[in-house]
Amino acid sequence: MIIVGSGVIEHADAKAIYESVGAFVDKNASVFNTPEWQGYNVLQRAASRAGAYEVGFTVPSQKVANTTPKIVWLLGADEISEADIPSDAFVVYQGHHGDRGAQLADVVLPGCAYTEKSATYVNTEGRAQLTRNAVSIPGAGRTDWKIIRAVSEYLGAPLPYDDVEQLRDRMEEISPALRRYDTLEPSALGSLSKVQLVDQNKGSKASGEKLGLPIKNFYFTDVISRSSPTMARCSAAKETGNPNTNFMAPGEIGEQPGQVSYGTA
């Protein structure tokens, strides 16, 4: 089996790497690509990126990619910097925890965390999974699809669903796999992988630049972790090499009840 991390796409030699891997897999297709076995896999590190691909959420053309937007809607997008946003763009942030994206926004639409909503997720293996909310949504937060539905009505182009079942019916129209929970659906376009891996990258030359770790700080990979005093202590302990490091979060003046070492009881 070959597993390629999605961080490869950010590397200078991404095209050359994908061509090499794809050519090897294609040459050994009888081993890597059978009805019972798929030996080439991409490991995604961004939550629900596999789900985004499943519904076709990609840049439709190079022309669109090169267009300078006047409005930027950050849908839970916190891995972004101010330099990525045009200076004259109006920025809407929809998310939770008031992380990086919220700091760049002109308008904030409070959503909810994954623990606060019932939702469909597609894991990196391609299985659709249904979750239930564990806690209530705090404050003025709303379920994400309801926010988008409300905005569509305000703009005079209401989306054609009013409850979650109608929404899931629409998801099923786009991809039936999204309602076949915990079932691994076979790829319908297996031959397309050769086109994407080999044919589109043919002739790419490798520069020899070393591969690096795409995650610099494992303890701060998402908005919830970055808001956690416990994760801050873990990060500080790793940085100093001292497992007994007691990093104090902003506002803390001393050891808190229930704390053990740099974690919490």
C-alpha positions in Angstrom: 0.0 0.0 0.0 1.1 3.6 -0.7 -0.3 6.4 1.4 0.5 9.9 0.3 -0.1 12.7 2.8 -2.1 15.7 1.4 0.8 18.0 2.6 2.7 16.8 -0.5 0.5 19.2 -2.6 2.1 22.1 -0.8 5.6 21.0 -1.7 7.6 22.6 -4.6 7.9 19.1 -6.2 4.3 18.1 -5.8 3.8 17.5 -9.6 6.9 15.4 -9.8 6.0 13.4 -6.7 2.5 12.7 -7.9 3.8 11.7 -11.4 6.3 9.3 -9.9 3.8 7.7 -7.5 1.1 7.6 -10.2 3.4 6.0 -12.8 4.5 3.3 -10.3 0.8 2.6 -9.3 -0.2 2.5 -13.0 2.7 0.1 -13.9 1.6 -2.2 -11.0 -2.2 -1.7 -11.5 -2.9 -5.4 -11.1 -1.6 -5.2 -7.5 -2.7 -1.7 -6.5 -6.1 -1.3 -8.3 -8.4 -4.3 -8.1 -12.2 -4.7 -7.3 -11.3 -5.9 -3.8 -8.3 -3.6 -3.1 -7.2 0.0 -3.6 -3.5 0.2 -2.7 -3.0 3.9 -3.4 -4.5 6.3 -0.9 -4.3 10.0 0.0 -4.4 10.8 3.7 -6.2 14.2 4.2 -5.3 16.2 7.2 -8.1 18.8 6.9 -11.4 17.9 8.5 -14.0 16.9 5.9 -11.8 17.7 2.8 -12.9 14.3 1.5 -16.5 15.5 2.0 -15.8 18.7 0.1 -14.4 16.7 -2.9 -17.5 14.4 -2.7 -19.9 17.3 -3.3 -17.6 18.8 -6.0 -16.4 21.8 -3.9 -13.3 22.7 -6.0 -12.2 25.7 -8.1 -14.2 25.3 -11.3 -11.6 27.0 -13.6 -8.3 28.9 -13.7 -10.3 32.0 -14.6 -12.3 31.8 -11.4 -9.1 31.1 -9.4 -7.5 34.3 -10.8 -10.5 36.5 -10.1 -10.1 39.0 -7.3 -13.1 38.6 -5.0 -15.1 41.6 -3.6 -16.7 39.5 -0.9 -14.9 36.7 1.0 -17.0 34.3 3.0 -14.8 32.4 5.5 -16.8 29.2 6.3 -14.9 28.0 9.4 -11.7 29.0 7.6 -9.1 29.9 10.2 -5.9 28.7 8.5 -5.7 31.9 6.6 -3.7 35.1 6.9 -4.6 38.7 6.1 -2.3 38.6 3.1 -4.6 36.0 1.5 -7.5 38.4 1.5 -7.8 41.4 -1.0 -7.5 44.7 1.0 -10.8 46.0 -0.4 -12.8 42.8 0.1 -15.8 42.6 2.5 -15.1 39.7 4.8 -17.8 37.5 6.4 -16.7 34.9 8.9 -19.0 32.0 9.9 -17.5 29.8 12.6 -16.9 29.4 16.3 -14.4 30.3 19.0 -13.5 33.7 17.4 -10.3 32.4 16.0 -8.1 33.9 13.3 -10.8 34.2 10.6 -13.1 36.1 13.0 -10.3 38.7 13.6 -10.2 39.5 9.9 -14.0 39.8 9.4 -16.3 42.7 8.9 -19.2 40.6 9.9 -19.2 37.5 12.2 -22.0 34.9 11.9 -21.6 32.7 15.0 -21.9 29.0 14.1 -21.3 26.0 16.2 -18.6 23.4 16.9 -18.9 19.7 15.8 -19.9 18.8 19.3 -22.8 21.1 19.2 -24.6 19.9 16.0 -25.9 16.8 14.3 -24.1 16.6 11.0 -22.8 14.4 8.3 -19.0 14.0 7.9 -17.0 12.1 5.4 -13.9 10.5 6.9 -10.6 10.3 5.0 -11.5 6.7 3.9 -14.7 8.0 2.2 -17.3 6.8 4.6 -20.2 9.1 5.4 -20.8 9.2 9.2 -23.7 10.9 11.1 -23.0 12.6 14.4 -25.3 13.9 17.2 -24.8 17.0 19.2 -23.4 16.3 22.7 -24.0 19.8 24.1 -26.2 22.8 23.3 -25.1 25.7 21.1 -24.1 28.6 23.3 -25.3 32.2 23.0 -26.4 33.4 19.6 -24.8 30.5 17.7 -26.7 28.7 15.0 -26.3 25.4 13.1 -24.3 26.2 10.0 -26.8 25.2 7.3 -29.5 27.4 9.0 -27.2 30.4 8.8 -26.6 29.9 5.0 -30.4 29.2 4.5 -31.2 32.5 6.3 -28.7 34.5 4.3 -30.0 33.1 1.0 -33.5 34.2 1.9 -32.3 37.7 2.8 -30.6 37.9 -0.6 -33.8 37.0 -2.4 -32.6 33.6 -3.6 -33.9 31.2 -0.9 -32.4 27.7 -0.9 -35.1 25.0 -1.4 -35.0 23.3 2.0 -36.4 24.3 5.4 -35.3 21.4 7.6 -32.4 19.0 7.9 -34.2 16.1 6.2 -34.8 18.3 3.1 -31.2 19.3 3.2 -30.1 15.6 3.4 -32.3 14.8 0.4 -30.4 17.5 -1.5 -27.1 16.0 -0.4 -28.2 12.6 -1.6 -29.1 14.1 -5.0 -25.5 15.4 -5.3 -24.0 12.2 -4.0 -26.0 9.1 -2.9 -23.0 8.0 -0.8 -23.7 10.9 1.6 -26.7 9.0 3.0 -25.2 5.6 3.1 -23.8 5.9 6.5 -20.6 4.0 7.5 -20.5 2.3 4.1 -17.4 2.5 1.9 -18.6 3.3 -1.6 -16.4 2.1 -4.5 -14.8 4.7 -6.8 -16.9 5.2 -9.9 -14.0 6.8 -11.9 -10.9 4.7 -11.0 -9.3 5.4 -14.3 -9.4 9.1 -13.7 -6.7 8.8 -11.0 -4.2 8.0 -13.8 -5.1 11.1 -15.7 -4.8 13.3 -12.6 -1.6 11.7 -11.3 0.4 10.9 -14.4 -1.0 12.5 -17.5 -1.5 16.0 -16.0 1.9 16.0 -14.4 3.9 14.4 -17.2 7.4 15.8 -17.6 7.6 17.5 -14.2 11.1 17.8 -12.9 12.0 17.4 -9.2 14.1 20.1 -7.6 15.4 17.8 -4.8 14.0 20.0 -2.0 13.6 18.1 1.2 10.2 17.0 2.4 9.2 18.7 5.7 6.5 18.2 8.3 3.4 20.2 7.3 2.2 20.5 10.9 4.5 22.7 13.0 2.6 22.4 16.2 0.4 19.3 16.7 -1.3 20.8 19.8 -2.6 23.8 17.9 -4.1 22.4 14.7 -7.6 23.7 15.0 -9.7 26.4 16.7 -10.8 24.3 19.6 -7.2 23.3 20.4 -5.9 26.8 20.1 -8.6 27.9 22.7 -7.6 25.2 25.2 -5.4 26.0 28.2 -4.6 22.3 28.4 -3.3 22.2 24.8 -1.3 25.4 25.5 0.4 23.6 28.4 1.1 20.6 26.2 2.6 22.8 23.5 4.8 24.6 26.0 6.0 21.3 27.5 7.0 20.1 24.1 8.7 23.4 23.2 10.8 23.4 26.4 11.3 19.6 26.5 10.2 19.6 30.1 7.0 17.5 30.7 6.5 19.4 34.0 6.2 22.8 32.3 3.3 24.7 33.8 2.4 27.2 31.1 -0.1 29.7 32.5 -2.8 30.7 30.1 -3.6 34.5 29.8 -5.5 35.6 32.9 -4.4 32.7 35.1 -2.5 33.8 38.2 -1.7 30.5 39.8 -2.2 26.7 39.9 -5.9 25.9 39.3 -7.8 23.3 41.2 -7.7 19.9 39.5 -4.5 20.6 37.5 -1.9 17.9 37.5 1.5 18.8 35.9 0.6 20.7 32.6 -2.8 19.0 32.1 -6.0 18.9 34.0 -7.5 16.1 36.1 
